Amino acid sequence: MAKMNFKNQTCIITGGSRGLGLALASELIRQNAIVALIARDLAELSHAQTRLLKIRRTPVHIYKCDVTHKG
């Protein structure tokens, strides 16, 4: 299987402010991806953004959102 190239690709991660989502975002940042994190808690998103920017100075977009709500 060929290795995927994430350089300059934007990856959207739901639940990206902690746990597995944050670990995935960290790995994608290391692979030169641009990440967009979605989670319910803006404070946790901001903390995650700060952590990711310490790995690499690249765009890290954060969006407060609850994907379980339709409207």
Residue pairs with C-beta under 8 A, 6 or more apart in sequence:
5 31
6 28
6 31
6 32
6 33
7 31
7 32
7 33
8 32
8 33
8 34
9 33
9 34
10 33
10 34
10 35
10 36
11 25
11 28
11 33
11 34
11 35
11 36
12 35
12 36
12 38
13 21
13 24
13 25
13 28
13 35
13 36
13 37
13 38
14 21
14 38
14 39
14 67
15 21
15 38
15 39
16 22
16 24
16 25
16 35
16 36
16 37
16 38
16 39
16 45
16 48
17 37
17 39
17 41
17 44
17 45
17 47
17 48
17 62
18 39
18 44
18 48
21 37
21 39
22 48
22 51
22 52
25 35
25 37
25 48
25 52
25 60
26 51
26 52
26 55
28 35
29 35
29 52
29 55
29 56
29 58
29 60
30 55
30 56
32 56
32 58
33 58
34 58
34 59
34 60
34 61
35 52
35 59
35 60
35 61
36 60
36 61
36 62
36 63
37 45
37 48
37 49
37 60
37 61
37 62
37 63
38 62
38 63
38 65
38 67
39 45
39 48
39 62
39 64
39 65
40 64
40 65
40 66
41 64
42 62
42 64
45 62
45 63
45 64
46 62
48 60
48 62
49 60
49 62
52 60
53 60
